[in-house]
Amino acid sequence: MAACPEPPLLCLPSNRLTSSRSRVIFHPKFKFMQIKFLDLKAQYDSIRSEIDAAIAETIASSSFILGPRVLSFEKNFAAYCDSAEAVALNSGTSALHLILRALGVGQGDEVITAANTFIATVASIVYTGARPVLVDIDPHTRNIDLDKLSAAISPHTKVIMPVHLYGRMVDMERLISLAIKHSLWVVEDACQAHGAKFRGKPVGSFGIAAAFSFYPGKNLGAYGEGGAVTTSDKELARRIRILRDHGSEKKYYHDMIGYNARMEGLQGAILDVKLRHLDKWNQERNRVASRYRVNLSSLPLGLPLESSEYYQVYHQFVIETDRRDELQKYLAEADIPTMIHYPVPVHKQRAFIETGIKTGALPVTEYLANRILSLPIYPELTDQQVDYISSRIREFFGQ
Ligand SMILES: Cc1ncc(COP(=O)(O)O)c(C=O)c1O
């Protein structure tokens, strides 16, 4: 085999050259480029010494549950989100659920959220006994359609839960003025939007509280499960701290039935290190997104909306085409992994059949579910890799 022009990471092992020809794409400019959907190992390699030291220190001090590194992360993450408090938890799902419980949301209440979201957003509402009310999404922003939101508000509505999907925030000025008009709480689902901004103001600082997930693949990801609530309401933060620890403020004294939703010490230590790199990583995601945008601009594809008021953090780079399945297969044959977020809208999942929402009731969500495709995007994805992926997409469309 001739010397590979790329660093080893980008080269397929030589046995791939002799494997099925249909799976190895020869291209004059980009030979044998290996693409991952996400490369968490590359990220770890770039900060290995800091992470290893934080892990070693946490183990040496036996701070396995909560502890000083989690406290430090809470302080730093609250400041990062321009909030008075952050409460570290075991998942984003717990963050959403515990905010609703701490607000007293329960049976007889309704919580409005977007129809295109990960199931956890809606499940967290169901856990409380409240009824989720799904609003269709805007075809351009792919977030909750603010023109349709008012019609979903009823005398039972307690909370509006906007989801900043794919790393793009909802227009929080419009949403909050609607909430104020109807005396409703706003709880941000910021699980895909760490570091995003709307008109210069950071995600997690808009509503009564916000929920973050630190699932490993998130823009800020733990090395296991993790989540957090940010809020500037000190009493709400106190209630969530009690709920995360079996309803207890003082060890073995329980004022209510709570949960085991505490963050592990190791995750706090890791996240505290990784938080220092988040802005740089988000800038790299923006580099990748801009390059895709330029490379793909002449194709018959829907691209993520860009506008100056939004700092997007591109948790996903989602394109749209009515030839989605064909394109996904074509890319898979070139060893380019893609994903669909999400292939089946929540209201069409078997788990939510009893909500009685009929097919066709949320037309934009349903339409997009058949057209969207998430391309690889992460800080370590090189320009050459983005060009390679783009060249395959252009090839698919005959350009
Ligand atoms: C929009 C959204 N909400 C909630 C969650 C739940 O977070 P977790 O997986 O940490 O429970 C996720 C995680 O993927 C998410 O993307």
The ligand as an ORCA input file, in Angstrom:
! r2SCAN-3c Opt
* xyz 0 1
  C     -33.715     17.122     24.496
  C     -33.345     16.146     25.574
  N     -34.045     16.142     26.729
  C     -33.751     15.301     27.727
  C     -32.720     14.387     27.618
  C     -32.466     13.425     28.739
  O     -31.169     13.475     29.251
  P     -30.496     12.182     29.907
  O     -30.231     11.203     28.817
  O     -29.232     12.693     30.533
  O     -31.436     11.661     30.904
  C     -31.957     14.357     26.451
  C     -30.867     13.404     26.303
  O     -30.573     12.899     25.254
  C     -32.286     15.247     25.392
  O     -31.607     15.251     24.240
*
